[in-house]
Amino acid sequence: MEIIIKKTSQGSSSEEKPCKEAIKIIVPYWNIRTCNEKYFNEHFANSEGLWRSNGKNHKNIKPINNNGLSKDNWIARQEEDRRVWGIEVNSLKDLLNLVDKYKSIIIEEYQFNVSGKNIYTLEIYDGYIEWPK
């Protein structure tokens, strides 16, 4: 299984290889907005175009982590896939070997995924990160 890998200290947009095991992989990217389509078109169409003018597989989704942003359905659209750093993990033993080597790791679902496929991110925790409330 391919898992996205990153280092806390590098930030999310770093092109630097996060570890020697990292390889480039391709993952789907979903643009997710915390509003409905009507609101988006009324407030962002002048600068970004109408919601359905870009991307594909447009859909309404339930709020992922509703921090009081919106009680309505959110909107999502699939955009161009992204090349990111990843790692091949084929067993629990592979995963535990990473923990032994890098000490602290965080595993979570990939935040830009609404495709229904299992996509995960492994973060080598080597610096401070502020957790959402």
MARDREN-229792 format. One record per atom (N, C-alpha, C): x negated, y negated, z; residue in three letters; chain; atom name. Coordinates in Angstrom, 1 decimal. Layout:
BEGIN
X  Y  Z  Ala  A  CA
...
This chain:
BEGIN
-0.8  1.2  0.0  Met  A  N
0.0  0.0  0.0  Met  A  CA
-0.9  -1.2  0.0  Met  A  C
-0.6  -2.2  -0.9  Glu  A  N
-1.3  -3.4  -0.9  Glu  A  CA
-0.6  -4.4  0.1  Glu  A  C
-1.5  -5.1  0.9  Ile  A  N
-1.0  -6.0  1.9  Ile  A  CA
-1.8  -7.3  1.7  Ile  A  C
-1.1  -8.4  1.7  Ile  A  N
-1.7  -9.7  1.6  Ile  A  CA
-2.6  -9.9  2.9  Ile  A  C
-3.8  -10.4  2.7  Ile  A  N
-4.7  -10.6  3.8  Ile  A  CA
-5.2  -12.1  3.8  Ile  A  C
-5.3  -12.6  5.0  Lys  A  N
-5.9  -14.0  5.1  Lys  A  CA
-6.5  -14.1  6.5  Lys  A  C
-7.3  -15.2  6.7  Lys  A  N
-7.9  -15.6  8.0  Lys  A  CA
-7.2  -16.8  8.5  Lys  A  C
-7.0  -16.8  9.8  Thr  A  N
-6.4  -18.0  10.4  Thr  A  CA
-7.2  -19.3  10.1  Thr  A  C
-8.5  -19.1  10.3  Ser  A  N
-9.4  -20.3  10.2  Ser  A  CA
-9.5  -20.8  8.7  Ser  A  C
-9.1  -20.1  7.7  Gln  A  N
-9.2  -20.5  6.4  Gln  A  CA
-7.9  -21.3  5.9  Gln  A  C
-6.9  -21.2  6.6  Gly  A  N
-5.6  -21.8  6.1  Gly  A  CA
-5.0  -21.0  5.0  Gly  A  C
-3.8  -21.4  4.6  Ser  A  N
-3.0  -20.6  3.6  Ser  A  CA
-3.5  -20.8  2.2  Ser  A  C
-4.2  -21.8  1.8  Ser  A  N
-4.5  -22.1  0.4  Ser  A  CA
-6.0  -21.8  0.1  Ser  A  C
-6.7  -21.2  1.0  Ser  A  N
-8.1  -21.0  0.7  Ser  A  CA
-8.4  -20.0  -0.4  Ser  A  C
-9.3  -20.3  -1.2  Glu  A  N
-9.8  -19.4  -2.3  Glu  A  CA
-10.9  -18.5  -1.8  Glu  A  C
-11.5  -18.8  -0.7  Glu  A  N
-12.6  -18.0  -0.1  Glu  A  CA
-12.1  -16.6  0.3  Glu  A  C
-12.9  -15.6  0.0  Lys  A  N
-12.5  -14.2  0.3  Lys  A  CA
-12.5  -14.1  1.8  Lys  A  C
-11.3  -13.6  2.4  Pro  A  N
-11.2  -13.6  3.9  Pro  A  CA
-12.0  -12.5  4.5  Pro  A  C
-12.4  -11.4  3.8  Cys  A  N
-13.2  -10.3  4.3  Cys  A  CA
-13.7  -9.5  3.2  Cys  A  C
-14.7  -8.7  3.5  Lys  A  N
-15.4  -8.0  2.4  Lys  A  CA
-14.5  -7.0  1.7  Lys  A  C
-13.5  -6.5  2.3  Glu  A  N
-12.6  -5.5  1.8  Glu  A  CA
-11.5  -6.1  0.8  Glu  A  C
-11.4  -7.5  0.8  Ala  A  N
-10.3  -8.2  0.1  Ala  A  CA
-10.5  -8.0  -1.4  Ala  A  C
-9.4  -7.9  -2.1  Ile  A  N
-9.3  -7.8  -3.5  Ile  A  CA
-8.2  -8.8  -4.0  Ile  A  C
-8.2  -9.2  -5.2  Lys  A  N
-7.1  -10.0  -5.7  Lys  A  CA
-5.9  -9.2  -6.1  Lys  A  C
-4.7  -9.5  -5.6  Ile  A  N
-3.5  -8.8  -5.9  Ile  A  CA
-2.4  -9.8  -6.4  Ile  A  C
-1.4  -9.4  -7.0  Ile  A  N
-0.3  -10.2  -7.5  Ile  A  CA
0.9  -10.0  -6.7  Ile  A  C
1.5  -11.0  -6.2  Val  A  N
2.8  -10.9  -5.4  Val  A  CA
3.8  -11.8  -6.0  Val  A  C
5.1  -11.4  -5.8  Pro  A  N
6.2  -12.3  -6.3  Pro  A  CA
6.3  -13.6  -5.4  Pro  A  C
6.6  -14.7  -6.0  Tyr  A  N
6.8  -15.9  -5.2  Tyr  A  CA
8.2  -16.4  -5.3  Tyr  A  C
8.9  -16.6  -4.2  Trp  A  N
10.2  -17.1  -4.2  Trp  A  CA
10.2  -18.5  -3.6  Trp  A  C
10.7  -19.5  -4.3  Asn  A  N
10.9  -20.9  -3.8  Asn  A  CA
12.2  -20.9  -3.0  Asn  A  C
12.1  -21.1  -1.7  Ile  A  N
13.2  -21.1  -0.8  Ile  A  CA
13.4  -22.5  -0.3  Ile  A  C
14.7  -22.9  -0.3  Arg  A  N
15.0  -24.3  0.1  Arg  A  CA
16.1  -24.2  1.2  Arg  A  C
16.0  -25.0  2.2  Thr  A  N
16.9  -25.0  3.4  Thr  A  CA
18.1  -25.9  3.2  Thr  A  C
18.7  -25.7  2.0  Cys  A  N
19.9  -26.5  1.7  Cys  A  CA
20.7  -25.7  0.6  Cys  A  C
21.9  -26.1  0.3  Asn  A  N
22.6  -25.4  -0.8  Asn  A  CA
22.3  -26.1  -2.1  Asn  A  C
22.8  -25.5  -3.2  Glu  A  N
22.4  -25.9  -4.5  Glu  A  CA
23.0  -27.4  -4.8  Glu  A  C
24.2  -27.6  -4.4  Lys  A  N
24.8  -29.0  -4.6  Lys  A  CA
23.9  -30.0  -3.9  Lys  A  C
23.5  -29.8  -2.7  Tyr  A  N
22.6  -30.8  -2.0  Tyr  A  CA
21.3  -31.0  -2.7  Tyr  A  C
20.7  -29.9  -3.1  Phe  A  N
19.4  -30.0  -3.9  Phe  A  CA
19.6  -30.8  -5.1  Phe  A  C
20.6  -30.5  -5.9  Asn  A  N
20.8  -31.3  -7.2  Asn  A  CA
21.1  -32.8  -6.9  Asn  A  C
21.8  -33.1  -5.8  Glu  A  N
22.1  -34.5  -5.5  Glu  A  CA
20.9  -35.2  -5.0  Glu  A  C
19.9  -34.6  -4.3  His  A  N
18.8  -35.3  -3.7  His  A  CA
17.5  -35.1  -4.4  His  A  C
17.3  -34.0  -5.2  Phe  A  N
16.0  -33.7  -5.7  Phe  A  CA
16.0  -33.6  -7.3  Phe  A  C
17.1  -33.7  -7.9  Ala  A  N
17.2  -33.5  -9.4  Ala  A  CA
16.3  -34.5  -10.1  Ala  A  C
16.3  -35.8  -9.6  Asn  A  N
15.5  -36.8  -10.3  Asn  A  CA
14.0  -36.5  -10.3  Asn  A  C
13.5  -35.9  -9.3  Ser  A  N
12.1  -35.6  -9.2  Ser  A  CA
11.7  -34.2  -9.6  Ser  A  C
12.6  -33.2  -9.4  Glu  A  N
12.3  -31.8  -9.7  Glu  A  CA
13.2  -31.2  -10.7  Glu  A  C
14.2  -31.8  -11.2  Gly  A  N
15.1  -31.2  -12.1  Gly  A  CA
16.2  -30.5  -11.4  Gly  A  C
17.3  -30.1  -12.1  Leu  A  N
18.3  -29.3  -11.4  Leu  A  CA
17.8  -28.0  -10.9  Leu  A  C
18.4  -27.5  -9.9  Trp  A  N
17.9  -26.2  -9.3  Trp  A  CA
17.8  -25.1  -10.3  Trp  A  C
18.7  -24.9  -11.1  Arg  A  N
18.7  -23.8  -12.1  Arg  A  CA
17.9  -24.1  -13.3  Arg  A  C
17.2  -25.3  -13.4  Ser  A  N
16.4  -25.6  -14.6  Ser  A  CA
15.0  -24.9  -14.5  Ser  A  C
14.7  -24.4  -13.4  Asn  A  N
13.4  -23.7  -13.2  Asn  A  CA
13.6  -22.3  -12.5  Asn  A  C
12.7  -21.4  -12.8  Gly  A  N
12.7  -20.1  -12.1  Gly  A  CA
13.8  -19.2  -12.7  Gly  A  C
14.0  -18.1  -12.0  Lys  A  N
14.9  -17.1  -12.4  Lys  A  CA
15.5  -16.4  -11.1  Lys  A  C
16.5  -15.6  -11.3  Asn  A  N
17.1  -14.8  -10.2  Asn  A  CA
17.5  -15.7  -9.1  Asn  A  C
18.2  -16.8  -9.4  His  A  N
18.7  -17.8  -8.4  His  A  CA
19.7  -17.1  -7.5  His  A  C
19.6  -17.3  -6.2  Lys  A  N
20.6  -16.7  -5.3  Lys  A  CA
20.7  -17.6  -4.0  Lys  A  C
21.8  -17.3  -3.4  Asn  A  N
22.0  -17.9  -2.0  Asn  A  CA
21.6  -16.8  -1.1  Asn  A  C
20.9  -17.3  0.0  Ile  A  N
20.4  -16.4  1.1  Ile  A  CA
20.8  -16.9  2.4  Ile  A  C
20.9  -16.1  3.4  Lys  A  N
21.2  -16.5  4.7  Lys  A  CA
19.9  -17.1  5.3  Lys  A  C
20.0  -18.1  6.2  Pro  A  N
18.8  -18.7  6.8  Pro  A  CA
17.9  -17.7  7.4  Pro  A  C
16.6  -17.7  7.1  Ile  A  N
15.7  -16.8  7.6  Ile  A  CA
15.4  -17.0  9.1  Ile  A  C
15.1  -18.2  9.4  Asn  A  N
14.9  -18.6  10.8  Asn  A  CA
15.5  -19.9  11.1  Asn  A  C
16.8  -19.9  11.4  Asn  A  N
17.5  -21.2  11.5  Asn  A  CA
17.1  -22.0  12.7  Asn  A  C
16.2  -23.0  12.4  Asn  A  N
15.8  -23.9  13.5  Asn  A  CA
16.6  -25.2  13.5  Asn  A  C
17.9  -25.0  13.3  Gly  A  N
18.8  -26.1  13.2  Gly  A  CA
18.8  -26.9  11.9  Gly  A  C
18.1  -26.4  10.9  Leu  A  N
18.0  -27.1  9.6  Leu  A  CA
19.3  -27.1  8.8  Leu  A  C
20.0  -25.9  8.8  Ser  A  N
21.2  -25.9  8.0  Ser  A  CA
22.0  -24.6  8.5  Ser  A  C
23.3  -24.8  8.6  Lys  A  N
24.1  -23.6  8.9  Lys  A  CA
24.6  -23.0  7.6  Lys  A  C
24.5  -23.7  6.5  Asp  A  N
24.9  -23.1  5.2  Asp  A  CA
23.9  -22.1  4.7  Asp  A  C
24.3  -21.4  3.7  Asn  A  N
23.4  -20.5  3.0  Asn  A  CA
22.3  -21.4  2.4  Asn  A  C
21.1  -20.8  2.4  Trp  A  N
20.0  -21.5  1.7  Trp  A  CA
19.9  -21.0  0.2  Trp  A  C
19.1  -21.6  -0.6  Ile  A  N
18.9  -21.2  -2.0  Ile  A  CA
17.5  -20.7  -2.2  Ile  A  C
17.4  -19.8  -3.1  Ala  A  N
16.1  -19.2  -3.5  Ala  A  CA
16.1  -18.9  -5.0  Ala  A  C
14.9  -19.1  -5.5  Arg  A  N
14.7  -18.7  -6.9  Arg  A  CA
13.3  -18.1  -7.1  Arg  A  C
13.2  -17.1  -8.0  Gln  A  N
11.9  -16.5  -8.2  Gln  A  CA
11.1  -17.4  -9.2  Gln  A  C
9.9  -17.7  -8.9  Glu  A  N
9.0  -18.5  -9.7  Glu  A  CA
7.8  -17.6  -10.1  Glu  A  C
6.8  -18.2  -10.7  Glu  A  N
5.7  -17.4  -11.2  Glu  A  CA
5.0  -16.7  -10.1  Glu  A  C
4.7  -15.4  -10.4  Asp  A  N
3.9  -14.6  -9.4  Asp  A  CA
2.6  -15.3  -9.0  Asp  A  C
2.1  -15.0  -7.8  Arg  A  N
0.9  -15.6  -7.4  Arg  A  CA
-0.2  -14.5  -7.2  Arg  A  C
-1.5  -14.9  -7.5  Arg  A  N
-2.6  -14.1  -7.2  Arg  A  CA
-3.2  -14.5  -5.9  Arg  A  C
-3.2  -13.6  -5.0  Val  A  N
-3.7  -13.8  -3.6  Val  A  CA
-4.7  -12.8  -3.2  Val  A  C
-5.3  -13.0  -2.1  Trp  A  N
-6.2  -11.9  -1.5  Trp  A  CA
-5.4  -10.8  -0.9  Trp  A  C
-5.7  -9.6  -1.1  Gly  A  N
-5.0  -8.5  -0.5  Gly  A  CA
-6.0  -7.4  -0.1  Gly  A  C
-5.4  -6.4  0.5  Ile  A  N
-6.2  -5.2  1.0  Ile  A  CA
-5.4  -4.0  0.8  Ile  A  C
-6.1  -2.9  0.5  Glu  A  N
-5.4  -1.6  0.3  Glu  A  CA
-5.4  -0.9  1.7  Glu  A  C
-4.2  -0.6  2.1  Val  A  N
-4.0  0.2  3.4  Val  A  CA
-3.1  1.4  3.1  Val  A  C
-3.7  2.6  3.2  Asn  A  N
-3.0  3.8  2.9  Asn  A  CA
-2.5  4.7  4.1  Asn  A  C
-3.0  4.3  5.3  Ser  A  N
-2.6  5.1  6.4  Ser  A  CA
-2.7  4.2  7.7  Ser  A  C
-2.2  4.7  8.8  Leu  A  N
-2.3  4.1  10.1  Leu  A  CA
-3.8  4.0  10.5  Leu  A  C
-4.5  5.0  10.1  Lys  A  N
-6.0  5.0  10.4  Lys  A  CA
-6.7  3.8  9.7  Lys  A  C
-6.3  3.6  8.5  Asp  A  N
-6.9  2.4  7.8  Asp  A  CA
-6.6  1.1  8.5  Asp  A  C
-5.4  1.0  9.0  Leu  A  N
-5.0  -0.2  9.7  Leu  A  CA
-5.7  -0.3  11.0  Leu  A  C
-5.8  0.8  11.8  Leu  A  N
-6.6  0.8  13.1  Leu  A  CA
-8.0  0.5  12.9  Leu  A  C
-8.6  0.9  11.8  Asn  A  N
-10.0  0.6  11.5  Asn  A  CA
-10.2  -0.9  11.3  Asn  A  C
-9.2  -1.6  10.7  Leu  A  N
-9.3  -3.0  10.5  Leu  A  CA
-9.2  -3.7  11.9  Leu  A  C
-8.3  -3.2  12.8  Val  A  N
-8.3  -3.8  14.2  Val  A  CA
-9.6  -3.6  14.9  Val  A  C
-10.2  -2.4  14.8  Asp  A  N
-11.5  -2.1  15.4  Asp  A  CA
-12.6  -3.1  14.9  Asp  A  C
-12.5  -3.4  13.6  Lys  A  N
-13.6  -4.2  12.9  Lys  A  CA
-13.4  -5.7  13.2  Lys  A  C
-12.1  -6.2  13.1  Tyr  A  N
-11.8  -7.6  13.2  Tyr  A  CA
-11.2  -8.0  14.5  Tyr  A  C
-10.9  -7.1  15.4  Lys  A  N
-10.4  -7.3  16.7  Lys  A  CA
-8.9  -7.7  16.7  Lys  A  C
-8.6  -8.9  16.5  Ser  A  N
-7.2  -9.4  16.5  Ser  A  CA
-6.6  -9.6  15.1  Ser  A  C
-5.5  -8.9  14.9  Ile  A  N
-4.8  -9.1  13.6  Ile  A  CA
-3.4  -9.3  13.9  Ile  A  C
-2.7  -10.0  13.0  Ile  A  N
-1.3  -10.3  13.0  Ile  A  CA
-0.7  -9.7  11.8  Ile  A  C
0.4  -8.9  11.9  Ile  A  N
1.0  -8.4  10.7  Ile  A  CA
2.5  -8.9  10.7  Ile  A  C
2.9  -9.4  9.6  Glu  A  N
4.3  -9.9  9.5  Glu  A  CA
4.8  -9.7  8.1  Glu  A  C
6.1  -9.9  7.9  Glu  A  N
6.7  -9.9  6.6  Glu  A  CA
6.2  -11.1  5.8  Glu  A  C
6.0  -10.9  4.5  Tyr  A  N
5.6  -12.0  3.6  Tyr  A  CA
6.7  -13.1  3.6  Tyr  A  C
6.4  -14.3  3.9  Gln  A  N
7.5  -15.3  4.1  Gln  A  CA
8.2  -15.8  2.8  Gln  A  C
7.5  -15.6  1.7  Phe  A  N
8.1  -16.0  0.4  Phe  A  CA
8.8  -14.8  -0.3  Phe  A  C
9.3  -13.9  0.4  Asn  A  N
9.9  -12.7  -0.2  Asn  A  CA
11.3  -12.5  0.1  Asn  A  C
12.2  -12.6  -0.9  Val  A  N
13.6  -12.3  -0.7  Val  A  CA
14.0  -11.2  -1.7  Val  A  C
13.0  -10.5  -2.3  Ser  A  N
13.2  -9.5  -3.3  Ser  A  CA
13.8  -8.2  -2.8  Ser  A  C
13.7  -8.0  -1.5  Gly  A  N
14.1  -6.7  -0.9  Gly  A  CA
13.0  -5.6  -0.9  Gly  A  C
11.9  -5.9  -1.5  Lys  A  N
10.7  -5.0  -1.4  Lys  A  CA
10.0  -5.3  -0.1  Lys  A  C
9.3  -4.2  0.3  Asn  A  N
8.5  -4.4  1.5  Asn  A  CA
7.1  -5.0  1.2  Asn  A  C
6.9  -6.3  1.6  Ile  A  N
5.7  -7.0  1.3  Ile  A  CA
5.3  -7.6  2.7  Ile  A  C
4.0  -7.3  3.1  Tyr  A  N
3.5  -7.7  4.4  Tyr  A  CA
2.3  -8.6  4.2  Tyr  A  C
2.0  -9.4  5.3  Thr  A  N
0.8  -10.2  5.4  Thr  A  CA
0.0  -9.7  6.6  Thr  A  C
-1.2  -9.5  6.5  Leu  A  N
-2.1  -9.2  7.6  Leu  A  CA
-3.1  -10.4  7.7  Leu  A  C
-3.1  -11.0  8.9  Glu  A  N
-3.9  -12.2  9.2  Glu  A  CA
-5.0  -11.8  10.2  Glu  A  C
-6.2  -12.0  9.8  Ile  A  N
-7.3  -11.9  10.8  Ile  A  CA
-7.3  -13.1  11.7  Ile  A  C
-6.9  -12.9  12.9  Tyr  A  N
-6.8  -14.0  13.9  Tyr  A  CA
-8.1  -14.4  14.4  Tyr  A  C
-8.7  -15.4  13.8  Asp  A  N
-10.1  -15.8  14.3  Asp  A  CA
-10.1  -17.3  14.6  Asp  A  C
-8.9  -17.8  15.0  Gly  A  N
-8.8  -19.2  15.4  Gly  A  CA
-7.4  -19.5  15.9  Gly  A  C
-7.2  -20.7  16.4  Tyr  A  N
-5.9  -21.1  17.0  Tyr  A  CA
-4.8  -21.3  15.9  Tyr  A  C
-3.7  -20.8  16.3  Ile  A  N
-2.5  -21.0  15.4  Ile  A  CA
-1.3  -21.3  16.4  Ile  A  C
-0.5  -22.3  16.0  Glu  A  N
0.7  -22.7  16.8  Glu  A  CA
1.9  -21.8  16.3  Glu  A  C
2.4  -21.1  17.2  Trp  A  N
3.6  -20.2  16.9  Trp  A  CA
4.9  -21.0  16.9  Trp  A  C
5.7  -20.7  15.9  Pro  A  N
7.1  -21.4  15.9  Pro  A  CA
7.9  -21.0  17.1  Pro  A  C
8.7  -21.9  17.5  Lys  A  N
9.6  -21.7  18.7  Lys  A  CA
10.8  -20.9  18.3  Lys  A  C
